[in-house]
Amino acid sequence: MWVILALLGVILAIAVVLVVIGIRNPYSENDMRLFERLGDFSKSGEQVDLEKLELSLPFTERVIYPLARKLGEITLRFTPQNWISRINRRLELAGRSSKVDATVFLTLQFIFGLLIGGFTFTLLKLLGNNIPAGRVFLFTLVMTLLGFYLPHFQLSSSITNRQKQVRKDMPDALDLLTICVEAGLGFDAAMARVAEKWNSPLSMAFARVIQEVQLGKLRREALHDMQDNIGISELTSFVAAIIQSEQLGVSMSKVLRVQADQMRVRRRQLAEEEAHKAPIKMLIPMAFLMFPSLLIILLAPAVLQIIKSGIFGG
């Protein structure tokens, strides 16, 4: 038992180190520290000694981070490439920052799996030795798998919330785009104005499109990337309409106004759909929380009267 717990502790410590490395981005930090040390040596007029420069760094920067980085590279060699690509795709849909990549996400999965699995194993052993070993192993395996997939559940929730927020903001954003275009701004300038005025997933997506266009990417390619990074049908139809209007020479303001009206109708339909689902969703709390309480309140006096009457021989 103690050997297994020790192994779990070692693996957990390695996983924690990998997460810290992934979040801190040690490559850039090490470079900045080295440049600062070089600047100090140049100001003092001393001759630069590379060995002395390396030894001046903290122990974690010289030993722990390189060792953990090597362990992370070894781990990636045994991870299927399709799995990593799928995780990166889901992270893009969730709108995560660049610091959280597939390596950090996999490390988080192992941490949660080992934590929950180790806690379950320890708890079952502390409860008593009467529990069969097969049942302990089965419970530990199930809880480990559950902990391993907990980050996936949270990621799915983040994707759903982001897509709902984009659907909710699209009609208002298209109205603002229409007003800006009708006022004489170009489409890129109108998107930049929307990105400045709002702080939402959609405005951040517009800002990313503007940045990619400024870096030299074609507008239609940047728009296609935006729709892929969000993954909703409404945005796909909007991007298709914008690209067709550019190719056919149709007025951009008219296209935007039609798209805004369609998105507003779509938002109303989604709200009505959610409203129709509400009674069905309310059945579960009513059946398990409200109905038992009502039965106790209504039937308890009658049951007490029957008991006092002596019908059951009391």
Order of alpha helices (4+ residues) and beta strands (2+ residues): alpha-alpha-alpha-alpha-alpha-alpha-alpha-alpha-alpha-alpha-alpha-alpha-alpha
